[in-house]
């Protein structure tokens, strides 16, 4: 019998009520015929005959879902059925949990997931979710460990990062997250923390994040569910963005209901539902250097009431010169000209028990507009609304920087508003938590946003005096004059689109379409500036090798059009996600390089350094160069489709590296060069105990990566291999062997 989009195989007497409900709730599956089994497993013969009859002329493979009364389906039964009907049969190896979003999920502690049985073939394990979301993969399928105390547990909607704790608390949270949390097929939900268990460590979140593929990171949405150990006076979103080193998206509340139109509800301290939020997806950007955290942005918000016209992301025209803006804590009724306290209002965290209505009582007519606004809100929101007066002090808004979701610096806080915000948050203030006992990697995350130190890197020993073969004429790169450096950008720098486009019009136009497509996906309500487009496309052209010898010119410190082009490339790359992990390439150093590296020198690379996040084929070099990255940029988002390297990491010019181990190759063993990136905060440390401990810790991670070099390796285009990869950073180009060291 067919019910909804499913076929039901049942006993002769009747279909049970649970089976009827299950069949009617199953979504359509374009690849499989969904068959709800409502009869006990009798060994496969009876089931095979019944399913064969029910299928009729249907030729698609079959997905079996047992009803509550039918019980579990065995591997033997599924295999017999596959042989009987001559097609693939997918069955659940474990308990099937029906989610409120119409998803069938097999919990990790009660089964192994979906299994595919084919006629005459070995069974193959699939994922845990049906329908399979776009983000399904190894990082979301099985229970894992992150750090020393964090468990990564699969959920129907994504994963749950939490420490171990009492079973009664875990079971209560697990039930809520499994049955109520909306599964969104395009967005991976990462739940942070739990109730009645120790706080979650951000270092453990960063360790798990390092194994998540870049394409999945772009689809990730974080949910604040329980306690997370963060610095005092720091919002979770900002602390998380700083820890991961890239822009993150945080849910404004718990999403419940359908995946197409979920409702976002605040969570009280005990985990119960609060009010429906207006801010549904909030973007936080990492701090750069010592700058204050930028105000969060609303990526997705709920319209306060019908009839409003959106004039900006989360901003709606109200009456006259008044607008209503969706902010984290509620709504802000303000003038169309942005007041000076914008950063403070937008940074105000959400109160689970109330919706704050920010307004300025000194503005003529706003009292009446506030009353009208409250009258037009729905009943439950109006009951939880609280007025929050803020002073007005108009301030000129900074120009928006292109290509990044939010790179604007925070505005100067007003003393009176800051005092009001502190008074409102007194009851929720928490003591500063104790520092983690052993951080995963004691290296600060820092960019090259300030002028690099002028001191030249010092090699281990000076080259010997006297004539030597050309292949042994090896030296460190000379320090170029400031006006010949690509990074940091000179004051007043503006990208020149004509310079980037000249002579490569076809490639520029092709990459422009690719970049704009990515931009629309992440910022659908904001147009991309011409300058931002020029920077992003310049970075893509460089990655494709279509540039005016940028690296050679920068390393030589000579004048030319490559300098301005390189600045555009650097400006585009520095807005990409940061890679804080291992990267590598294969090199073939000449004898003079080994002689220079033996003393563990500090080297500065004045060109762009290209590495890969996965081991590569060893046939092109005798030695593995393995580097610990702190600020390297992951380029997968803007890699050219025809010449791109999806696992590439690029370091901006002026990055400093320290050699921490050198092993020359022999006839029986490959060579090894281990380096780590150094940040500006280390410039005054010298070679003390802290630096040695840092070197030892990183060295062990790099050695583990190097030992994997004999396993599966990535392939790369020959042109990209010659032009970009295979360099030892900081070594000058010999006259006739450019790009070959």
N, C-alpha and C positions, 0 to 999 in steps of 0.2 A: 504494500500500500504506500502511496506517496503522500507525505504531509509536508507542506511548504516546499522546500528545495531538497528534501531528503526522502530516501526510500526506507521503509520500516519493515523488517523481517520479524514476524511475531508468531506466537503459538496459535493454534487453530481457534481457541476460544475467543480471545480479544486482545487488543493492545492495552497495556497498562497505562495509567495516567502519567507516571513519570516519563515513560517512553514518548508519549504523545507531546508532552511539554518540551522534552529534549529535542525532538525532531522539528518542532515548529520554531525553536530558537536558533537552530543551526544556520549560519550564513551560507550563501551559495559558494561552491568551490569550482572554479573553472577547469581545474586539472583533474579532479577526482569526483567519482560518484559517492556521495555521502550515504552510507547505509547504517541506520540505527538498528542494532541487534537487540531484540526484546525476547530472547529465549536463551536458556542456559546452554553453556558449551557442552555439546554431546560428542565431541571428538572430531568434528569437521564434516562428516558425511552429510548429515541432515542440513547443516548450515550451508554447505556448498550447493546442495540441490536447491534450497530455498533462495539463496542469493542469485544463483544462475537463472532461476525462473523469474525473479523480480527484475533482473537487469534487462531482460528482453533483448532489444537491438542495441543497447548502450555498449560502447566499445572502450570507454575511458577506464583507467584503473580505479580501484575501490578503496575507500577509507571507511573502516569499521569503527563505530562508536557504540559501546555496550550501554544499555540502560541500567538503572539501579538494580532491577530484579534479575537481569541477565548475568551479572557478575563479570569476572575478568575473562578475557580471551587469551588462550595460550598460543605460544609460538607454533606448536604442532598444528593447531587448528588453522591458523592463518596461512601456514605453508601448504597444507592440504587444499585449502580454498584456492590459493594462487595456482596450484597445479591443476585443480579441477576446472577453473574458468579460463586458464591460460593468460593471465594478466597479473600485474602487480597488485598486491593487497597491503595496505598500510593499517596497522593495528596499534592500540596503545599498550605499551608494556608498563602498566601501573594504573594508579587511580586517576580517573579523569575528573578534573574540577571545572565546572562551568562558571565562567566569569560573567559579571553583569554586563560587560561590553559585547557579549556573544562570542567569547573566546573559549576554546577548550584547552586546558593547561594541565600538564602532568607534573605535580610537585616533585622537587628533587629528592626528598627523603622518602618518597612512597613509590618510586618507579624510575625507569630509565629513559622515558620519552617515547616518541613514535618510532616504530620499526617497519621497514619496507621489506616484504617478502615477494620475490619474483619466481616464476616457474623455473626450476632447475638452477637457481642462484642462491648464493649465501645471503642471509638477512643483512640489511644495512640500517644503521641507526640514523634517525633524522633528529629534528629539534624537539622542543617540548611544547610548542604552541601551534594551534590551528585556529584560524588561518595564520600562516607564517608571516610575521612582520618584516619590514625591510631591514631592520637592524639585527635580525637573528644571526648569531654567530658564536664562535667559541667563547667570547668574553661574557656571553649572556646565557649560556646553556647549562653549565655545571657549577656546582658549589666550588668556590676557590678561596684561597687565603691571600690577603693583602697585608703586608707588614707582619708584625708579631701578634696582633690581637684582633684583626678585623676579618669578618667572614663576608664573602660576596655570595649572596643567596639569590638564585633566580626567582622572579615573580612573573605573574602573567603580563604585567605592563613593563617589565624591565628587570632590574636587579635591586637588591636591598643590601647596602653596606652598613654593617652593624657589628659591634663587639658581641662576644658570647655573654649570656646572661641567664637568669632564672627561666626555666621552661614556661611557667605560667605567663610571664610577660611576653616572651617571644611568641607563644601561641596566640595570645590576644592580638598583638600587632600583626602577626602573619595573616590571621583571619581577616582583619580589616583591609590590609593591603591586597590580599588575594581576591576578595569578593567585591570591594567597593572602588578601588583605584582603577580608573579608566585606562584600558589598553588602547594606545594610539599607534596604528600600524606604521606611521612615518616617524614617530618621535619615541626615542628610548627614554624611559623614566628611570632615574637613579635616585632611590630613596636613601636619605642620610639619617642615621641614628635611630633610636627607639626609646621606649619608655621602661623605666625600672631596670635599665642596664647602664654600664659605664658609658661616658661620652665617647664619641667617635673621634679618632685622630686624623687631622687633615693630611699628615704625611702618608698615612695608609691609603687615603683617597688618591693622592698623587701617584703612589706606586701602582695602584690598579689602573689609573688613567693612562699610564705609560704603555700599557699593553692594548689599549683600545684603538682600533684602526682610525686613521684620520677621517674617513668618510662616515664612520659611526659617531665620532665626536661632534660633527656638525649637526647631528640629529638628536643630541643628548639634551635632556631637560632634567635639572636637579630639583628634588623636593625635600624641603626641610621638615623632617618628621619627628626627630628626637634631639637629644643633646649632642652637640658637636663642640669639640675643644677648639676655641678660637681666642685670639687676643682680646683683652678687655677694650671696650669702646670701639669695637670693630664689628660691622655687620657681617653675617654669614656670607652673603654674596660677594662682598669685597675680599674677605679672607680666603674664600674658595678660589676666586679669580687669581689672587696673588699666589696661592699655593700651586695652582696648575699652570700659571704663567700665560694664560690666554683668556679671551673673552668667554664667559659662561652665561647660560640662561637658567634662571631660577623660577620655578612655578610660584605664583602669588598665593596659592592655596592648594588643597587636595582636590584634584580633578575627579569628579564622579559623573556618572551618566554615560551617554553615548559618546563614541569616539569622534563623531562629526560635530557635536555641539555640547561638550562637557561643561559642567558648572564647577567653579573653583570655590571651595569653602575654606575658611580659616580653621586652624587647628588649635584647640586650647591645650593647656599644659598636660591634661590627662588623656589627650588624644581624641577627645570628642569633637564633633563638628561645631563650628561657629557660624559666622555670617558669610554670605556670598561676597566675594571680592570683586572690585572693578579691575584691578591690575591682575592679569592672568599669566603673562610671561614677562619677566623682568631681566634685562641684560646688564651684567656687571663687567667692567673692564679692569684688568690688573693695573696696579700702580706702576709708574715708570720712574725708577730711581727713588728720590726722596720726596717726590710730589705727593700731594694729598689724593685720596681716592676721588675719582670723577663720579658725578652723580649718576645713579642708575637710569636706564632708559626703559620705557614701556614698549615691548615689542608687540604684545597682544593685549588688548584691553576690552572691557565690556562697555557698551554705550550706556551712559547713565539713564537715559530714557529716550523714547522715540521722538523723531523730528529734529534731532541735532545733526548738524553738518560738520564732518571732520575736516579741519583745516591744517592738521599736522598729526604726527603720530601720537594718538591718545589725547588730542586737543580738539575741542568742539566749540564752534561759535554759538554763543548763547543769545544775548540781547545787547544792542548798541556796540560798545567797545569791550564788552565782557566776554570771556571765554571760560569754559569748564575743562580742566585738565585732569586726566586720570593719573594719580600718583600711587606709590606703594601703600600709603596709609589710608587712602580714600579718594576724595575729590578736592580740587583746588579751584575756587572761583576767583578769578583775577582779571586784570585788564589785558588787552591784547598785546600791550608792550610788556615784556617779561620783567617783573620786579627783580631787585637785586638779591633777594633771599631764595632764589630758585633752587640752588643746590641744597640748602637746608631742608626745604619742604620736600623735595624729591628723595632725599636720603632718609627721611623719617620712616622708621620701620612700621609694619602693620601691627595693629593691636587686635588680637583674636576676638575680643569682645565688643569692638566698636568700629564704626566707619567714621573717620575724621573728615569734617568739611572745613577746609582752610578758607579763610576769607579775611579781608581787610575792612574793618568797620569804619575806617576814616574815609573811604571812597564813597562819594555821593551816590545814593541809589542802590548800593550793594546790599544793604539790610533787606530791602524789599526783594532783591534778586535771590538772596539766600533763602528767604521764606518761601518764595515761589519754587526754588530748586527742591527744597525739602518736600513740598506738597506733591511734586511730580515723581518722587522716588517711590518704588514699590513699598508695601507695608512693612515687611520684615527689615528692609534696609533702613527705612525711616525710623523704625523703633530703635535701631542700634546706632543711629547717627549722633555724633557729638560735634558741636561747633568749636572751632579752634581758631581764634583770631590771631593774625600775624601782622606785623607792621609793614608798611610799604616804603621802599627806598629804591626807585628805578636805577638800574645800572646797565651800562652798555654791554650787550652780549658779545662774547667772543665769536669770531667767524668759525663756522663749522669746518673741520678738516675733512678732506675727502677720503673715501675708500675704507676708512675704519668705521666700525659701528658707533664708537664714541671715544674720541681722543681729546675732548675739551677739558681743560683744567678746571677744578672747582673754583667757584667764586668766593670772595672773602666773606666769612660769616658775619652777620650783624650781632652785636653783643646782646641786645634785648631778645631777639629771636632765639639765639643759642640758649639763653637762660630759660626761656619758656619751654624749649624742647627738653632741656635737662630736667626741669621740674616734672614734665609729663612722664619721663622715663625713669624717675627715681625708684618706683616700685618694682620695675623689671630689671634694674641694674644687678649684675652678678660680679662676684669677686674674680680677680684675675686668676686664671687657672695655672696650675704648675706646669712647667715646661716638660716636654717629652724627655724621657730618660736618655734615649739614643736616637737622634734624628737619622732619617734614612740616608741623607747625604749632607754633611755639614758645609755646604757651599751656598752662598747667598745667590738668589736669582737677581741678576742685574743686567741692564742693557747698556749700550754704548751711547747714551743720550748726552753725555758730557765729553768735553775734549779729552782725548787719551793723554796719558802721561808722556812727557817729552823724552824721558830716558830711553836710550836705545837698548834693545835686548842684548844681553852679554853672552856670547858663546862660551863653551867650555874651555876652548883654547884658541889661540890665534893661529891662522894658517901659517905654515912654514914659509920662510923666505927663500926665494930662488925659483928658477924655472920649473914648471910642473906640467904634466900633460893637461890638455884642455878639459878632459872629463873629470879632473881632480880640482879644477879652479872653482871651489865652492865657497860661498860667503852668505852671511845673513843679509836680508833685504835692508837697504838704506832707508832712513826715515825721510819721507818726502816733505816738502814744504806744506804748510797748512792749506794753501790755496790749491794744491794738487791732490788733496785727499778727498775721497768720496763720502766718508762718514767720520764724524757727525756732519750734518748739513751746515753750510755756511749761513750766517744771518741773511734773511731776505730771499732765500732760495725759493724759486717758483718753477715747477716743471714746465718744460717747453714741448708741447705736443708735436710741433713741426719738426723739431730736432729728432725726436724719437721716431717719427714716421718717415722722415726723408730717406729715400733709397730702399725702403722695405714696406711699401704701401700695402701690398697684398697681405703680407704676414701681419701687419698692424691691424688691418680691418678684420682679419680672421680671429685674431686674439681678442680684439675689442668685443666681438660678439660673445666669445666665451666668457670674458670677464663680466660683461653686463648681465649675462644669464645668471652667473653666480651671485652678483650683487642683488638682482631682483629676488632671488630665492631667500637671501638673508635680510634684506632691507626693502620689502615690497613697497613701502610708502615713502621712500626717500630717493630722489634722483641722484645720480652719481655725477660729481663735478668733472669738468674736463681735465683738471689737474690730477685728480685721483685716478681717472682712467689712464692718463699718460703714464703715471707712475706704475700702475699695475701691469699695463701692456709692456712697458720697458722691462720690467722684471721677467715677464713671460718671454720676451724676445731674447733676453740674456740666457734664460734657461734653455732656449732652443738653439743657442749658439749663433744667433743672428744679431751681432753687435760689433762695434768698431774696436776689436781687440781690447776690451775693457781691462781684463786682468793683467795682460802684459804691460799696458801703459801705466796702470796703477802701481805695479810692483817696481817698474823702472823709474817712477816719479817724474814723468815727462809731461809737458803740456800737450793739449789736443782736445778734440771733441769728445774723446772717450770719458773725460772727467765729468762733464755735465750729464752725459748719458748714464754714467755709473751712479751719479747722485740720484737720478730718477729711479734707477734699479734699486738702490739702497732704500729709498723712501717707500717703494712698493713692497719690498721684502720685509721691512721692519714691522709691518702691520699684520704679518702672517703669524700663525700659532708658533709658540716656542717649543723646542724639543729639548727636554731636560733628561737626557739619557745617552746611551752609547750610539756612536756613529762611526763609520769605517770606510776605507777604500783599500785598493791594492796598489802598491808602489814598487818601483825598481830603483832604489837609490844607487848613485854612483859611489865609489869608495870614499870620496871626500866628504859626502854627507854623513857617513857612519863616523868618520873622524870628528866631525863637528858636534854630533849628537851625544857622544859618549859622556860628556860632563853634565848631562841633564840641564841644558840651557833653557832660558825663557825666550821664546820667539814671537814676533809680531808679524801677522800676515796682512799686507797692505792691499791685496786683491781680495776677491770673493773666494772663499774656500768651499768646495763642493764635496760632500760625503754622502753615504747611504746609511739607512737605518737597518739594513739587512746585509748579511755577508754576500760578497759577490764572487764571481768566478776567479779562481786563482791563476788561471793560465796566462793572464796578462801581466803578472808581476811576481817578484820573488818574496815580497814582504807584505804583511798586513799592517796598515796604519789604523790604529783604533784610538778614538778620541772620546772623552767625556764632554758632552755638550751642555752648556748652561743657557746660552742665548741663541743657538742655531735655529734657523727658521725652517719649518716644514712647508714645502712648496707644492704639495699635491693639489691644492685648490686651483692654482694657476699654471700648472704644468701644461705645455702644449700637447694637444691630443695626438699629434703624429710623431713628435720627437721627445716626448716627456719621459721623465724618470719618476715614477710615483712614490718612490721611497727616498727621495733626495732631501738632504738637509744643507742649507747654505748659511755660512757665517758672514756677517758684514765686515767690510774692510776695517783694519785696525784691531781686530780681535787678537788677544794674546793667548798663547799656548805654552804650557810647561811640559817638557819631556820628563816622564817619570820612570820609563824603562826602555832599554834598547837591547835587542837580541839579533845579531847578524845571522843571515841565512847560511845554512850548510848544505851539503849534498843530501842529507837525510831529514833536515828540518827547515821549515820556512822561517824567515825572519819576522821580527815583531817590533813595532815602534808604538809605545803607549804614551799618550799625551792627555792632558786635561786642560780645559779652557779656564783661564783665570779672569776674575772680575776686578773692577776698579777698587773695590773695598779691600782687596788683598795687597795693594801696592805698598803698604807700610808694614806688612807682617814679617818680611824677611824669611829666614829659613828656620824658624823656631819650632817648638813642639807641636803647635796647632797646625802649621803647614805640613809637617811630617805626618801627623795623624790623618790629615785630609788626603795626602798623597797615598798613604797605605790603604785607606778605605776604598778610594777610587780605583787603585791599581788592581785590587781583587776583582772588582766588577769588570774591568777591561780584560783581564786575563780570562774570565769565564766566557766573555763574548769571543775572544780570539780562539778559544778551544773549539768553538762551533764552526770554524772556518772550513772544515772538511765536509760539512753537511750541505743541505740544499742551499743553493746560491742564486741570486737574481741575475738575470741577463740584462745587458744594456746595449744601446745602439753603439756601433763602432765610432761614429762621429762624436757623440757626447763623451765617449771614453777618452778620446784624444784631447778634446778641447777643455773639458771641465774636471774630470776625475783624475786620480793618480798623482797628486802633488803632496809633497811634504811642506806644511805651512812654514812661512818665515824664511825659506831658502830663496836666494836670488836666482834669476834665470841666467845661465851661461849664454854667451852671445849666440851660439849656434844650436842650443838645445832647449829653446823656450818651450814651456809646458810639458817637459818630459821628466822632471825631477820628481 
